[in-house]
Amino acid sequence: MPPLYLADRQLVADASSLLHVFGAFAADEAALRADRSRSVGNVIHFCRWRQIERLVRVLATDQPLGTLH
């Protein structure tokens, strides 16, 4: 997995909120919100929701990420 970029701490709060409300479907909800933003031409929110989608997928996995020492 490529490195995860977090623009601000609000992304973590939004990802956590989506996980709380949507559970296993939180990443799908973030992807839908990104698609809606793209369809109305809002590139900034599109990128933001894609970052949240990636973060939700990372938070939802039990697998270790990166190198283990």
N, C-alpha and C positions, 0 to 999 in steps of 0.2 A: 504494500500500500504506500502511495506517495505521502510525503509529510503533510500533516494537517495544519492549515493556516487558520488562525482565529483572529479576526479583525478587532473584536472587543469582547468583553465579558457578557454582554447581552446575548450573544450567540449561544453561550452555554446555558443561560437562563431559558432562552426560547427552546433549545433542544430538550432540556429537562422538562419543561412544561408540555411539549409535544409527547414525550415519553409517558408522562403522567396521564395525559388525557387519552392518547391513542394507543398506548402500549406497543405491541409488536408492529403496528401499522404506522408508527410515527414517521419513519423514513418515507413511506409512501405519501403521507400527508404533506411533508415538506416538499417532496417532488411535485405534487399537485399545485402547491402554492407557488413554486418556482415557475411552473409551466403557465399558470395564470398571469404571473407578473410579466413573463416574456411575451405572452399574447397581447398584452396591452402596451408593450413597448417600454416597460420599466426595467432597464438593464441592471440597475443597482440592486433592486429587490430580488431580481432573478438570481444574481450572483450570491446574495445574502442567503436566500433559501437553499441554494445548492450547497453552500458551506454548512448550513444547519443539517441538511440531509446527510452529508458525509460524517458530521460529528455524531448524529444519532446512530448511524451504523457502527461507528467506533464504540460508542457507549453501550450499545446493545450486545456486543460480542463478548464472549468469554475467552477468546483466543488472545494470547499475548501478541503485542505488536512490536516490531523492531527486533533488535538483537538482544538475546538473553545472555547474561554473563554468569 
